[in-house]
């Protein structure tokens, strides 16, 4: 699977570990930065990931900032993106099963790196259930 990833300075400490894990699992990774710990503006990186998912360059996306909120809000401005802020493995699974989320937002200041990695593994391996959830997902986008 082709995965887009991006983060701000707060998410930077998790990004390289996630990329290594994804590549080890055979995924292709598009790294949109940031590439260091210096303070940056999270929308630049969240928009890059969301655009890659929206235009088909990536099947799924990962965005990371301190709380996860800023990157999730930004990514969700894109019509074809359903970004879910996740803080547990169960939430990551439900984001896929019930919401067909295609981008996961991780709160680096509030979850340990090992939990972030577990959530990403679950997010990428869980299928959308469809059924009653399909009509709900179809109603999300603004017309």
N, C-alpha and C positions, 0 to 999 in steps of 0.2 A: 504494500500500500504506500502511496505517496502522502507524506505528512508535512504540513507547514508548521513551523514553530517560531514564536517570537516572544520577547519579554522586555521588560524595563530593567533598570538596575537592581530592583528588589528581587526580581525573578531570575536574574542572571546566574546566581550560584546553583540553580537547579537545571539550567538549560543544557549544559554540556553532558551531564549525567543522563538526562533524558534522551539526548541525541545518541549517545553511545548505546543505551539500552535499545532504542528503536532500530538502530543499524544492526545490532547484534541479532535482532529478531527478523532481519531481512527487509525492513522498511527503507524506503528512500526518503531522505529528509531535506526539506527546503528550509534553510536557516535564515530568517529575516532579522536576526540580531535581538538585542544589542550584543556587542562583542566585548564588553568590559563592564566594570563596576561603576563607572562614572554616571552621574545623574542624567537621565534622558526623559523624554516625554512619551509615556506609554501609548498614546493614540497612534503614533507613527508606526509602531511595531504591530499593534493589534489590527490596524487597517491593512497592513501588508499581508498578514496571515489571512484575514477575512477575504480580501480580494483574491488571493490564491485559491481559496476554497470556492468562492463564488464563481470564478471564471474557469474552474476545472483543472487548474494546474496542480491542485492537491485534493485528495479525497476527504481528508480530515485536517483539523487544525488544533494546535495547542497554543494558548496564550497564558502568560504568567506575569503577575505583578504582586505587590505586597498583599493586598486584600483580595485580589481577583476581580473586584467590582469594576474598576476602571477599564480593564481590558475587555471584560464581558459586555459592558455597556457599549463600548466602542464597536466591538465586533458585531453586535446585534443591530447596528445601524445598516448593515448590509442585508438587502432583501433575501438573499438565498442562504443566509447564515442563521443557524439556531445554536447559539453559544450558551452553554450551561456552566454556571459557577458551581464547582464541586468541592466538597470538603470531606467526604467519606467515600469508600468504595461502593456502598449501596446507592448513594446519590449518583455516582458515575454510571452505574449500571442502569438505573432508572432513567437517566438522561437519554440514554440510547434506546432502551426498551419502549418507553412511553412518549418521548419527545422527538425522537429521531435527530438528536443533537449531532451536529457535524463539527463543532468546535468545543473544546473543553477549556474552561478558565480555572487556573490553579492559584490559590492564595498562599504564596510562598512564606509569608510571615506567620501563617496559622496552621500549616500542616508540615509534618516532617517530610524530608525528601523521599524516604522509603514509602510513605503513604502516597505522595504525589506520583511516584513511579507505578505503584499498584493501581491507582485510579486510572492512569493512562493505559496500562495493559488491559484493564477491564473495559474502558471506554472503546478501545480499538477492537476488542474481540466480541463485544456484545452486539447482537443484531436488534434491529427495530422490530417490535412485535406486530405492528400494523393493526388490522382489525379495528376495534373501536377507537384506537389511538390515531388511526389514519385520518379520520374526518376532523379530529381535533387539531392535528398538525396542519391540515389544509386550511384551517381557519386562523392561523397565527399571523400570516403576512397581512399588512395593510394594503388595501386596494386603492 
